Amino acid sequence: EVQLVESGGGLVQPGGSLRLSCAASGFNFINYWMNWVRQTPGKGLEWVANIKLHGSEMYYMDSVKGRFTISRDDAVNTLYLQMNSLRPEDTAVYYCVVNRGDYWGQGTLVTVSS
Amino acid sequence: DVVMTQSPLSLPVTLGQPASISCSSSQSLLYSDGDTYLNWFQQRPGQSPRRLIYKVSIRDSGVPDRFSGSGSGTDFTLKISRVEAEDVGIYYCMHSIQWPWTFGQGTKVEIK
């Protein structure tokens, strides 16, 4: 059974940082692209970042370029999202997602507020 | 960026009756490999999204056959042949032809 368990969300002040983690199991992690997708009531679903096999390429949505970094550790089947210079508009539930949406985690809430 | 537009945004349906959701993209989703990268997701209340269909019409494992996808190029449709109570939720189309992958606004399906 595929399991994706996100962690690391929470309340942070504007300008602060958070690191999200996603522990994956039940599939061959090393063979899949991995992604972070976020959801807000106002903007719906947004594909935040994507990382290809072995971290060979990464893509980011425009509004997070230069602030967020996606990475993966294939040795421990874990995906990460380092989020710096956080803004109130980054407030969302962040999901760890396999490939083109094959599987989703339960999500972790990030709230950016003073 | 490719813009995905869904209609309707709200869809009240009667149990046992069919339902249909449309999705259009601002450019063709036909890739050079011959595949069309259009996906459909279902999000039940309080749950994470779940993919139902990929490449326009291929159902994911475990998805009931009352769900079907069709279309080509820039116009696509998700059909539910007979709506059941468990189908209540929000349905999203999404393309994955080029970065950034983008979603439609979502269609809320509810029972009349």
Interface residues (C-beta under 8 A of the other chain):
Chain A: G44 L45 E46 W47 N50 Y59 M61 D62 Y95 R100 G101 D102 W104 G105 Q106 G107
Chain B: Y37 N39 F41 S48 P49 R50 R51 Y54 D60 Y92 M94 S96 W99 P100 W101 T102 F103 Q105 G106
